Amino acid sequence: TDMNNMSNTLRTCYLYLDQTSRSFAAVIRALDGELRDAVCIFYLVLRALDTLEDSSSIPYHIKAPLLQSFHTRLYQPLWNYSESCEKDRQVLEDFSTISLEFRKLALVYRDIITDICWQMGEGMAEMLESKLFTMDDWERVNNMIFKPNLYCFPSFLIVIILIFYLFQYLNPLFYQPPQYCHYVAGLVGIGLSQLFAASGQEEEVIREDTELANSMGLFLQKTNIIRDYLEDQQEGREFWPKEVWGKYAKTLSEFTQRECMPAAVSCLNELVTNAMQHIPDVFTYLSHLHNPDVFTFCAIPQVMAIATLAACYNNTQVFRGVVKIRKGLAVTLMMEAKNMTAVKDIMARQTLEIAEAIKPEDPSASETHHVVKKVLRLA
Ligand SMILES: CC(C)(C)CN1C(=O)[C@@H](CC(=O)N[C@@H](CC(=O)O)C(=O)O)O[C@H](c2cccc3ccccc23)c2cc(Cl)ccc21
């Protein structure tokens, strides 16, 4: 990106991009023309929304409406937000610079970004509310439609109510798990796919299969959640799904205790195995991309994620600190992830590392072997 012949406000946006994620900023800069600015602004707008959601200093009754109305702030030239204490608060304090450049984007990009922010803000507010009832947030079952007091109903009605409950859980039609990961990461994939298609640099088909785009985001977000266990614990946030950790402990914080390490590692390995289920969709999505800069932009976070999963698998260090892949490996992965063959080779190598670390006595061993075989067959 030639920083000389761009406006001061756009240059400021690219500086914010460099500050929020150095290595990834370089990948966004490599995108072509108007898609580059659209993705840069999309990334900063999402970072602002994410910073709002993360701000523990904002009380619920203020935060929920803020999240739900966030998309309207894109068209309020003077709107900034200075009540956040998060490290990325600058994108909120100077949001007017970002929204000014947003309003310069072509309408087609503005509509996509506005729509994703609207859906994401609604989803985040909904998750916030459900968290008030200490519901887990990995995959959240819709709250029961009603919680009747069974003792005031005649007996035959009780039977009907029990059947209804059973039906709700057993029948997939009723079981709508609006996944937290869908709101904060799946929607990003769906939005990016629409931006790629709108720019003409990728075919329309890329935006049709929202399941594939959703999987791209879920793979990254589930990996982040697995990796960030301790950091989130220390900040009083829990993202590991209760359906899983509830099989290994009474509270998620138990995994920080030495005597609970075997249970913690078994839970960790089940989550890593769960995240790997998205890899076939990642292969399919990437194989649909034609523009080399778009391919690299999408492939690099995915190969970083599989390397992070391999580093976390069976690793007690996840419960003692944040497991980061070595800088040298990160650089190698960024250099290599240029085409489908190279990406499949990286995924296969990292998956083999996980396969070699499987212990026969691990509760998920057979599922892990199963997903390893599936990935190696596709690679
Ligand atoms: C939550 C998340 C995974 C969506 C965050 N997310 C990403 O993780 C970034 C990578 C990133 O920010 N890395 C940081 C480190 C980190 O934060 O972990 C770095 O410094 O390298 O990539 C994703 C991202 C990039 C490319 C294609 C995607 C398809 C679907 C969903 C997300 C996709 C991202 C693209 C956009 Cl536009 C916005 C956010 C993201």
The ligand as a MOL file (V3000), in Angstrom:
LIG
                    3D

  0  0  0     0  0            999 V3000
M  V30 BEGIN CTAB
M  V30 COUNTS 40 43 0 0 0
M  V30 BEGIN ATOM
M  V30 1 C -12.3770 -13.7460 15.7660 0
M  V30 2 C -11.6970 -13.7990 14.4090 0
M  V30 3 C -11.0740 -15.1810 14.2160 0
M  V30 4 C -12.7070 -13.5440 13.3100 0
M  V30 5 C -10.5920 -12.6860 14.3870 0
M  V30 6 N -9.8450 -12.6000 13.1010 0
M  V30 7 C -8.6090 -13.1490 13.0350 0
M  V30 8 O -8.1650 -13.8910 13.9290 0
M  V30 9 C -7.7690 -12.8450 11.8090 0
M  V30 10 C -6.2990 -13.1480 12.0550 0
M  V30 11 C -5.7600 -12.2040 13.1190 0
M  V30 12 O -6.3570 -11.2060 13.4470 0
M  V30 13 N -4.6030 -12.5830 13.6780 0
M  V30 14 C -3.9340 -11.7750 14.7040 0
M  V30 15 C -3.7080 -12.5510 15.9910 0
M  V30 16 C -4.9280 -12.8570 16.7050 0
M  V30 17 O -5.6990 -11.8940 16.9180 0
M  V30 18 O -5.1090 -14.0220 17.0480 0
M  V30 19 C -2.5200 -11.4970 14.2830 0
M  V30 20 O -1.9490 -10.5630 14.8690 0
M  V30 21 O -2.0280 -12.2970 13.4450 0
M  V30 22 O -8.2120 -13.5770 10.6820 0
M  V30 23 C -9.6130 -13.5520 10.4280 0
M  V30 24 C -9.8790 -14.0420 9.0330 0
M  V30 25 C -8.9410 -13.8360 8.0360 0
M  V30 26 C -9.1590 -14.3670 6.7490 0
M  V30 27 C -10.2930 -15.1180 6.4540 0
M  V30 28 C -11.2640 -15.3380 7.4530 0
M  V30 29 C -12.4320 -16.0960 7.2160 0
M  V30 30 C -13.3550 -16.3010 8.2100 0
M  V30 31 C -13.1760 -15.7410 9.4740 0
M  V30 32 C -12.0330 -15.0040 9.7630 0
M  V30 33 C -11.0670 -14.8000 8.7610 0
M  V30 34 C -10.2630 -12.2180 10.7230 0
M  V30 35 C -10.7040 -11.3870 9.6890 0
M  V30 36 C -11.3370 -10.1770 10.0130 0
M  V30 37 Cl -11.8960 -9.1580 8.7520 0
M  V30 38 C -11.5190 -9.7930 11.3520 0
M  V30 39 C -11.0440 -10.6170 12.3800 0
M  V30 40 C -10.3940 -11.8080 12.0620 0
M  V30 END ATOM
M  V30 BEGIN BOND
M  V30 1 1 1 2
M  V30 2 1 2 3
M  V30 3 1 2 4
M  V30 4 1 2 5
M  V30 5 1 5 6
M  V30 6 1 6 7
M  V30 7 1 6 40
M  V30 8 2 7 8
M  V30 9 1 7 9
M  V30 10 1 9 10
M  V30 11 1 9 22
M  V30 12 1 10 11
M  V30 13 2 11 12
M  V30 14 1 11 13
M  V30 15 1 13 14
M  V30 16 1 14 15
M  V30 17 1 14 19
M  V30 18 1 15 16
M  V30 19 2 16 17
M  V30 20 1 16 18
M  V30 21 2 19 20
M  V30 22 1 19 21
M  V30 23 1 22 23
M  V30 24 1 23 24
M  V30 25 1 23 34
M  V30 26 1 24 25
M  V30 27 2 24 33
M  V30 28 2 25 26
M  V30 29 1 26 27
M  V30 30 2 27 28
M  V30 31 1 28 29
M  V30 32 1 28 33
M  V30 33 2 29 30
M  V30 34 1 30 31
M  V30 35 2 31 32
M  V30 36 1 32 33
M  V30 37 1 34 35
M  V30 38 2 34 40
M  V30 39 2 35 36
M  V30 40 1 36 37
M  V30 41 1 36 38
M  V30 42 2 38 39
M  V30 43 1 39 40
M  V30 END BOND
M  V30 END CTAB
M  END
